[in-house]
Amino acid sequence: MKILFVGDSWLGSNARSLKEALGRSPGVQVDEINVDLFIPNFSKRPLRAVNRLIRAVEISEMKRGVLNACEDFQPDLIVIYKGQFLDADFIRLLQTRYAPVTNVFPDLSPHVHGSTLRSTMDTYDLVISTKAFHPGLWKEVYGYSNRCVHVSHGYDPSLHLRDAPSDYHTHDVVMIASGRTEYEALVRDLLRLHQNLRIAVGGGRWERRGLESIPGVTLIGEKFGWSYVGWLRRAKIVIAPVQTVVHADGKQQPGDEVSARTFECAAAYAFFMHRRTAEARQLYDETTEVPMYDTPAELGEKIAFYLSAPAARESMAAAAHARAVPAYSMDSRATEIIQLLKNLV
């Protein structure tokens, strides 16, 4: 089976991890169009502003690249990861001229990433969502009539996997997640409960929130690839939050249950605490593998306990690792996806 994969290529991206896992699968040949080579994702505001001015040209060049790849590679299937820059007319062109087109959607809601993505999602022959609640709500909440199935996130064995715990810890707590108001409130509440915590906060959009002025807090910036895994392992305790609510059109839509961190932390042999959700409790035992929390107060109590119990941390990290490896790997997810794609063909 020949798959043309359209998605980001930077080290640590879920798109790259899935693409490489598909390519490792027996009988599968993968060609690629790397979206971030056409449309860079800058962090500085001036660069983002300039990039927006030429966005239409970038998208046009990417579309040309996809069409050229289809002509040369003649794929049996086209897999587009998220696809926020590709419109419905272009998807229909690919379907008519070349092959069925599948979208792998990794985010909370297809309604909050721009009008192009929102209006195009119904066009795909199949949508594979990493969110377990999407298939049941696909028509009722999101308004789509095509088929949506669930295949979860997974860890990348070539990047996240470690076979032993770290013995080098620079911080009590590390949290690497995008700067959201919900997460900021969690950090502030924790520091009110434990003023002596050494906590490192990583991810984008944390600047100008004032956390860096609080004693004990270190903002470490965005972390990708090897540095991301390294920082997970520098913590005595990793916090794995999830975004519990999302709003679209002034209405609340279902929040997250798990994220890629849910699987990456375990594979990296990090001891981590996860927001308590029904799906997380299906994945891990919270008394022997991954402690979970509902409130900042509960999280604070567990942090205080486990900071003084290194043997318990190591035992639980080992148990979570054993649970996740290899069952929660991206290669396992790729096996599920390949079967879905074969059925589609």
NUZAFI-862768 format. One record per residue (C-alpha): residue number from 1; residue in one letter; x, y, z. Coordinates in pm, whole numbers, padded with zeros to 5 digits. Layout:
# NUZAFI-862768
+-----+---+--------+--------+--------+
!   k ! r !   east !  north !     up !
+-----+---+--------+--------+--------+
! NUM ! A !      X !      Y !      Z !
...
+-----+---+--------+--------+--------+
# end
This chain:
# NUZAFI-862768
+-----+---+--------+--------+--------+
!   k ! r !   east !  north !     up !
+-----+---+--------+--------+--------+
!   1 ! M !  00000 !  00000 !  00000 !
!   2 ! K !  00136 !  00339 ! -00106 !
!   3 ! I !  00052 !  00632 !  00123 !
!   4 ! L !  00121 !  00998 !  00056 !
!   5 ! F !  00148 !  01162 !  00400 !
!   6 ! V !  00094 !  01538 !  00437 !
!   7 ! G !  00199 !  01674 !  00777 !
!   8 ! D !  00468 !  01846 !  00983 !
!   9 ! S !  00820 !  01705 !  00990 !
!  10 ! W !  00985 !  01861 !  01300 !
!  11 ! L !  01131 !  01621 !  01554 !
!  12 ! G !  00874 !  01547 !  01821 !
!  13 ! S !  00568 !  01634 !  01617 !
!  14 ! N !  00292 !  01374 !  01632 !
!  15 ! A !  00263 !  01395 !  01254 !
!  16 ! R !  00626 !  01294 !  01202 !
!  17 ! S !  00600 !  01015 !  01459 !
!  18 ! L !  00293 !  00868 !  01288 !
!  19 ! K !  00442 !  00903 !  00940 !
!  20 ! E !  00756 !  00716 !  01044 !
!  21 ! A !  00553 !  00446 !  01221 !
!  22 ! L !  00345 !  00394 !  00907 !
!  23 ! G !  00665 !  00367 !  00707 !
!  24 ! R !  00799 !  00096 !  00941 !
!  25 ! S !  00488 ! -00116 !  00882 !
!  26 ! P !  00525 ! -00422 !  00656 !
!  27 ! G !  00392 ! -00373 !  00308 !
!  28 ! V !  00356 !  00004 !  00339 !
!  29 ! Q !  00548 !  00260 !  00133 !
!  30 ! V !  00525 !  00624 !  00243 !
!  31 ! D !  00604 !  00940 !  00049 !
!  32 ! E !  00574 !  01275 !  00224 !
!  33 ! I !  00489 !  01640 !  00189 !
!  34 ! N !  00626 !  01831 !  00488 !
!  35 ! V !  00387 !  02113 !  00569 !
!  36 ! D !  00633 !  02304 !  00788 !
!  37 ! L !  00878 !  02332 !  00499 !
!  38 ! F !  00614 !  02527 !  00307 !
!  39 ! I !  00451 !  02709 !  00600 !
!  40 ! P !  00697 !  02777 !  00885 !
!  41 ! N !  00566 !  02803 !  01240 !
!  42 ! F !  00748 !  03105 !  01382 !
!  43 ! S !  00738 !  03196 !  01751 !
!  44 ! K !  00829 !  03567 !  01722 !
!  45 ! R !  00544 !  03807 !  01649 !
!  46 ! P !  00717 !  04003 !  01367 !
!  47 ! L !  00796 !  03679 !  01183 !
!  48 ! R !  00443 !  03550 !  01232 !
!  49 ! A !  00306 !  03875 !  01092 !
!  50 ! V !  00525 !  03856 !  00781 !
!  51 ! N !  00434 !  03490 !  00738 !
!  52 ! R !  00062 !  03574 !  00741 !
!  53 ! L !  00115 !  03820 !  00457 !
!  54 ! I !  00252 !  03549 !  00230 !
!  55 ! R !  00034 !  03264 !  00361 !
!  56 ! A ! -00170 !  03235 !  00041 !
!  57 ! V !  00147 !  03192 ! -00167 !
!  58 ! E !  00281 !  02932 !  00077 !
!  59 ! I ! -00042 !  02733 !  00062 !
!  60 ! S ! -00043 !  02749 ! -00317 !
!  61 ! E !  00312 !  02612 ! -00328 !
!  62 ! M !  00222 !  02334 ! -00086 !
!  63 ! K ! -00078 !  02234 ! -00297 !
!  64 ! R !  00144 !  02224 ! -00603 !
!  65 ! G !  00383 !  01998 ! -00412 !
!  66 ! V !  00101 !  01763 ! -00316 !
!  67 ! L ! -00023 !  01741 ! -00675 !
!  68 ! N !  00327 !  01677 ! -00809 !
!  69 ! A !  00382 !  01404 ! -00550 !
!  70 ! C !  00053 !  01242 ! -00646 !
!  71 ! E !  00152 !  01242 ! -01014 !
!  72 ! D !  00491 !  01087 ! -00944 !
!  73 ! F !  00406 !  00851 ! -00657 !
!  74 ! Q !  00052 !  00748 ! -00757 !
!  75 ! P ! -00060 !  00676 ! -00399 !
!  76 ! D ! -00331 !  00431 ! -00303 !
!  77 ! L ! -00427 !  00665 ! -00020 !
!  78 ! I ! -00358 !  01021 !  00088 !
!  79 ! V ! -00330 !  01086 !  00463 !
!  80 ! I ! -00346 !  01447 !  00579 !
!  81 ! Y ! -00253 !  01527 !  00938 !
!  82 ! K ! -00488 !  01797 !  01068 !
!  83 ! G ! -00498 !  01982 !  00736 !
!  84 ! Q ! -00587 !  02331 !  00855 !
!  85 ! F ! -00449 !  02490 !  00536 !
!  86 ! L ! -00627 !  02271 !  00278 !
!  87 ! D ! -00975 !  02362 !  00153 !
!  88 ! A ! -01263 !  02137 !  00052 !
!  89 ! D ! -01224 !  02198 ! -00322 !
!  90 ! F ! -00863 !  02080 ! -00307 !
!  91 ! I ! -00957 !  01766 ! -00110 !
!  92 ! R ! -01227 !  01686 ! -00367 !
!  93 ! L ! -00972 !  01732 ! -00646 !
!  94 ! L ! -00741 !  01478 ! -00481 !
!  95 ! Q ! -01027 !  01233 ! -00434 !
!  96 ! T ! -01146 !  01264 ! -00794 !
!  97 ! R ! -00807 !  01255 ! -00961 !
!  98 ! Y ! -00596 !  01031 ! -00738 !
!  99 ! A ! -00710 !  00843 ! -00427 !
! 100 ! P ! -00926 !  00846 ! -00114 !
! 101 ! V ! -00822 !  01108 !  00139 !
! 102 ! T ! -00812 !  01049 !  00516 !
! 103 ! N ! -00769 !  01314 !  00784 !
! 104 ! V ! -00589 !  01231 !  01108 !
! 105 ! F ! -00718 !  01490 !  01352 !
! 106 ! P ! -00519 !  01538 !  01675 !
! 107 ! D ! -00697 !  01827 !  01848 !
! 108 ! L ! -00991 !  01894 !  02075 !
! 109 ! S ! -01240 !  02039 !  01829 !
! 110 ! P ! -01251 !  02088 !  01451 !
! 111 ! H ! -01435 !  02415 !  01514 !
! 112 ! V ! -01155 !  02616 !  01675 !
! 113 ! H ! -00874 !  02605 !  01418 !
! 114 ! G ! -01010 !  02834 !  01150 !
! 115 ! S ! -01296 !  02837 !  00902 !
! 116 ! T ! -01103 !  02643 !  00637 !
! 117 ! L ! -01055 !  02338 !  00857 !
! 118 ! R ! -01407 !  02362 !  00994 !
! 119 ! S ! -01572 !  02368 !  00652 !
! 120 ! T ! -01342 !  02103 !  00502 !
! 121 ! M ! -01362 !  01830 !  00766 !
! 122 ! D ! -01685 !  01691 !  00622 !
! 123 ! T ! -01517 !  01634 !  00286 !
! 124 ! Y ! -01274 !  01358 !  00387 !
! 125 ! D ! -01347 !  00995 !  00307 !
! 126 ! L ! -01254 !  00911 !  00666 !
! 127 ! V ! -01153 !  01107 !  00976 !
! 128 ! I ! -00932 !  00932 !  01233 !
! 129 ! S ! -00946 !  01131 !  01555 !
! 130 ! T ! -00719 !  01094 !  01856 !
! 131 ! K ! -01014 !  01189 !  02079 !
! 132 ! A ! -01231 !  00902 !  02200 !
! 133 ! F ! -01542 !  01122 !  02230 !
! 134 ! H ! -01534 !  01255 !  01873 !
! 135 ! P ! -01703 !  00964 !  01688 !
! 136 ! G ! -02009 !  00973 !  01913 !
! 137 ! L ! -02048 !  01350 !  01875 !
! 138 ! W ! -01935 !  01385 !  01514 !
! 139 ! K ! -02282 !  01454 !  01374 !
! 140 ! E ! -02471 !  01581 !  01679 !
! 141 ! V ! -02218 !  01836 !  01810 !
! 142 ! Y ! -01989 !  01908 !  01515 !
! 143 ! G ! -02244 !  01870 !  01235 !
! 144 ! Y ! -02055 !  01634 !  01003 !
! 145 ! S ! -02196 !  01343 !  00805 !
! 146 ! N ! -01879 !  01154 !  00710 !
! 147 ! R ! -01729 !  00872 !  00914 !
! 148 ! C ! -01511 !  00943 !  01219 !
! 149 ! V ! -01326 !  00674 !  01415 !
! 150 ! H ! -01093 !  00688 !  01714 !
! 151 ! V ! -00726 !  00590 !  01730 !
! 152 ! S ! -00543 !  00740 !  02025 !
! 153 ! H ! -00216 !  00929 !  02050 !
! 154 ! G !  00098 !  00725 !  02117 !
! 155 ! Y !  00463 !  00765 !  02208 !
! 156 ! D !  00741 !  00762 !  01951 !
! 157 ! P !  00975 !  00467 !  02027 !
! 158 ! S !  01262 !  00634 !  01844 !
! 159 ! L !  01233 !  00950 !  02057 !
! 160 ! H !  01049 !  00907 !  02387 !
! 161 ! L !  01139 !  00555 !  02490 !
! 162 ! R !  01387 !  00503 !  02776 !
! 163 ! D !  01461 !  00178 !  02960 !
! 164 ! A !  01547 !  00310 !  03307 !
! 165 ! P !  01454 !  00600 !  03536 !
! 166 ! S !  01667 !  00913 !  03548 !
! 167 ! D !  01896 !  00976 !  03846 !
! 168 ! Y !  01941 !  01344 !  03756 !
! 169 ! H !  01669 !  01574 !  03889 !
! 170 ! T !  01701 !  01952 !  03879 !
! 171 ! H !  01342 !  02040 !  03974 !
! 172 ! D !  01072 !  01907 !  04201 !
! 173 ! V !  00805 !  01955 !  03936 !
! 174 ! V !  00810 !  02006 !  03560 !
! 175 ! M !  00507 !  02088 !  03345 !
! 176 ! I !  00545 !  02126 !  02968 !
! 177 ! A !  00221 !  02241 !  02809 !
! 178 ! S !  00090 !  02539 !  02615 !
! 179 ! G !  00026 !  02848 !  02825 !
! 180 ! R ! -00346 !  02835 !  02894 !
! 181 ! T ! -00537 !  03026 !  03161 !
! 182 ! E ! -00649 !  02695 !  03310 !
! 183 ! Y ! -00290 !  02574 !  03346 !
! 184 ! E ! -00167 !  02907 !  03480 !
! 185 ! A ! -00429 !  02893 !  03755 !
! 186 ! L ! -00315 !  02542 !  03843 !
! 187 ! V !  00048 !  02653 !  03881 !
! 188 ! R ! -00046 !  02956 !  04091 !
! 189 ! D ! -00267 !  02746 !  04319 !
! 190 ! L !  00013 !  02492 !  04364 !
! 191 ! L !  00261 !  02762 !  04461 !
! 192 ! R !  00020 !  02904 !  04715 !
! 193 ! L !  00000 !  02558 !  04870 !
! 194 ! H !  00375 !  02484 !  04844 !
! 195 ! Q !  00584 !  02799 !  04844 !
! 196 ! N !  00915 !  02609 !  04840 !
! 197 ! L !  00850 !  02409 !  04525 !
! 198 ! R !  01110 !  02425 !  04248 !
! 199 ! I !  00893 !  02413 !  03937 !
! 200 ! A !  00992 !  02445 !  03572 !
! 201 ! V !  00720 !  02546 !  03326 !
! 202 ! G !  00776 !  02487 !  02956 !
! 203 ! G !  00577 !  02540 !  02640 !
! 204 ! G !  00460 !  02828 !  02426 !
! 205 ! R !  00253 !  03132 !  02526 !
! 206 ! W !  00380 !  03158 !  02885 !
! 207 ! E !  00548 !  03497 !  02843 !
! 208 ! R !  00397 !  03803 !  03010 !
! 209 ! R !  00183 !  03600 !  03249 !
! 210 ! G !  00403 !  03694 !  03544 !
! 211 ! L !  00493 !  03344 !  03659 !
! 212 ! E !  00865 !  03410 !  03614 !
! 213 ! S !  00853 !  03667 !  03896 !
! 214 ! I !  00736 !  03408 !  04148 !
! 215 ! P !  01018 !  03254 !  04357 !
! 216 ! G !  01085 !  02893 !  04264 !
! 217 ! V !  00940 !  02919 !  03911 !
! 218 ! T !  01160 !  02884 !  03604 !
! 219 ! L !  01019 !  02939 !  03256 !
! 220 ! I !  01216 !  02714 !  03021 !
! 221 ! G !  01049 !  02803 !  02691 !
! 222 ! E !  00925 !  02569 !  02423 !
! 223 ! K !  01079 !  02223 !  02429 !
! 224 ! F !  01078 !  01984 !  02137 !
! 225 ! G !  01242 !  01656 !  02045 !
! 226 ! W !  01528 !  01542 !  02265 !
! 227 ! S !  01511 !  01849 !  02491 !
! 228 ! Y !  01145 !  01777 !  02565 !
! 229 ! V !  01226 !  01423 !  02677 !
! 230 ! G !  01528 !  01544 !  02871 !
! 231 ! W !  01320 !  01791 !  03070 !
! 232 ! L !  01058 !  01527 !  03152 !
! 233 ! R !  01335 !  01318 !  03304 !
! 234 ! R !  01484 !  01611 !  03499 !
! 235 ! A !  01173 !  01629 !  03716 !
! 236 ! K !  01101 !  01434 !  04030 !
! 237 ! I !  00736 !  01478 !  03934 !
! 238 ! V !  00587 !  01565 !  03594 !
! 239 ! I !  00240 !  01717 !  03578 !
! 240 ! A !  00030 !  01609 !  03278 !
! 241 ! P ! -00269 !  01845 !  03257 !
! 242 ! V ! -00545 !  01833 !  02999 !
! 243 ! Q ! -00765 !  02111 !  02864 !
! 244 ! T ! -01099 !  02042 !  03027 !
! 245 ! V ! -01316 !  02283 !  02826 !
! 246 ! V ! -01317 !  02439 !  02481 !
! 247 ! H ! -01552 !  02706 !  02345 !
! 248 ! A ! -01668 !  02748 !  01988 !
! 249 ! D ! -01938 !  02987 !  01864 !
! 250 ! G ! -01998 !  03090 !  02223 !
! 251 ! K ! -02083 !  02734 !  02323 !
! 252 ! Q ! -01891 !  02490 !  02538 !
! 253 ! Q ! -01774 !  02171 !  02371 !
! 254 ! P ! -01629 !  01858 !  02536 !
! 255 ! G ! -01285 !  01893 !  02689 !
! 256 ! D ! -00987 !  01663 !  02670 !
! 257 ! E ! -00944 !  01332 !  02849 !
! 258 ! V ! -00588 !  01248 !  02747 !
! 259 ! S ! -00312 !  01402 !  02537 !
! 260 ! A !  00012 !  01289 !  02377 !
! 261 ! R !  00181 !  01351 !  02715 !
! 262 ! T ! -00033 !  01073 !  02861 !
! 263 ! F !  00175 !  00822 !  02668 !
! 264 ! E !  00507 !  01002 !  02622 !
! 265 ! C !  00571 !  01049 !  02995 !
! 266 ! A !  00528 !  00680 !  03066 !
! 267 ! A !  00754 !  00577 !  02779 !
! 268 ! A !  01021 !  00821 !  02897 !
! 269 ! Y !  01021 !  00648 !  03239 !
! 270 ! A !  00908 !  00971 !  03407 !
! 271 ! F !  00698 !  00966 !  03721 !
! 272 ! F !  00394 !  01176 !  03636 !
! 273 ! M !  00059 !  01284 !  03772 !
! 274 ! H ! -00236 !  01309 !  03536 !
! 275 ! R ! -00562 !  01500 !  03549 !
! 276 ! R ! -00824 !  01243 !  03652 !
! 277 ! T ! -01050 !  01154 !  03358 !
! 278 ! A ! -01247 !  00844 !  03266 !
! 279 ! E ! -01016 !  00764 !  02975 !
! 280 ! A ! -00698 !  00813 !  03179 !
! 281 ! R ! -00832 !  00574 !  03441 !
! 282 ! Q ! -00888 !  00314 !  03171 !
! 283 ! L ! -00526 !  00350 !  03061 !
! 284 ! Y ! -00350 !  00350 !  03400 !
! 285 ! D ! -00415 !  00240 !  03757 !
! 286 ! E ! -00397 !  00553 !  03968 !
! 287 ! T ! -00291 !  00369 !  04284 !
! 288 ! T ! -00003 !  00171 !  04135 !
! 289 ! E !  00097 !  00343 !  03808 !
! 290 ! V ! -00006 !  00706 !  03762 !
! 291 ! P ! -00147 !  00919 !  04047 !
! 292 ! M ! -00436 !  01138 !  03936 !
! 293 ! Y ! -00597 !  01458 !  04060 !
! 294 ! D ! -00918 !  01657 !  04029 !
! 295 ! T ! -00825 !  01979 !  04209 !
! 296 ! P ! -00509 !  02178 !  04280 !
! 297 ! A ! -00549 !  02088 !  04648 !
! 298 ! E ! -00548 !  01715 !  04570 !
! 299 ! L ! -00252 !  01757 !  04337 !
! 300 ! G ! -00065 !  01955 !  04603 !
! 301 ! E ! -00122 !  01685 !  04864 !
! 302 ! K !  00007 !  01416 !  04632 !
! 303 ! I !  00309 !  01620 !  04531 !
! 304 ! A !  00399 !  01667 !  04898 !
! 305 ! F !  00365 !  01295 !  04963 !
! 306 ! Y !  00558 !  01169 !  04661 !
! 307 ! L !  00841 !  01421 !  04694 !
! 308 ! S !  00922 !  01247 !  05021 !
! 309 ! A !  00876 !  00896 !  04875 !
! 310 ! P !  01137 !  00836 !  04602 !
! 311 ! A !  01096 !  00457 !  04614 !
! 312 ! A !  00723 !  00491 !  04547 !
! 313 ! R !  00792 !  00726 !  04256 !
! 314 ! E !  01034 !  00481 !  04100 !
! 315 ! S !  00799 !  00186 !  04150 !
! 316 ! M !  00505 !  00366 !  03991 !
! 317 ! A !  00713 !  00499 !  03701 !
! 318 ! A !  00826 !  00142 !  03630 !
! 319 ! A !  00469 !  00013 !  03642 !
! 320 ! A !  00341 !  00288 !  03410 !
! 321 ! H !  00630 !  00220 !  03173 !
! 322 ! A !  00545 ! -00150 !  03166 !
! 323 ! R !  00182 ! -00067 !  03096 !
! 324 ! A !  00264 !  00168 !  02809 !
! 325 ! V !  00547 ! -00019 !  02638 !
! 326 ! P !  00483 ! -00133 !  02371 !
! 327 ! A !  00102 ! -00120 !  02386 !
! 328 ! Y !  00077 !  00259 !  02366 !
! 329 ! S !  00342 !  00308 !  02099 !
! 330 ! M !  00289 !  00493 !  01775 !
! 331 ! D !  00367 !  00166 !  01595 !
! 332 ! S !  00068 !  00005 !  01766 !
! 333 ! R ! -00147 !  00300 !  01658 !
! 334 ! A ! -00013 !  00271 !  01302 !
! 335 ! T ! -00123 ! -00093 !  01291 !
! 336 ! E ! -00480 !  00015 !  01376 !
! 337 ! I ! -00471 !  00293 !  01120 !
! 338 ! I ! -00338 !  00072 !  00841 !
! 339 ! Q ! -00627 ! -00169 !  00888 !
! 340 ! L ! -00872 !  00120 !  00864 !
! 341 ! L ! -00703 !  00243 !  00549 !
! 342 ! K ! -00710 ! -00103 !  00392 !
! 343 ! N ! -01082 ! -00121 !  00460 !
! 344 ! L ! -01122 !  00221 !  00300 !
! 345 ! V ! -00942 !  00114 ! -00017 !
+-----+---+--------+--------+--------+
# end
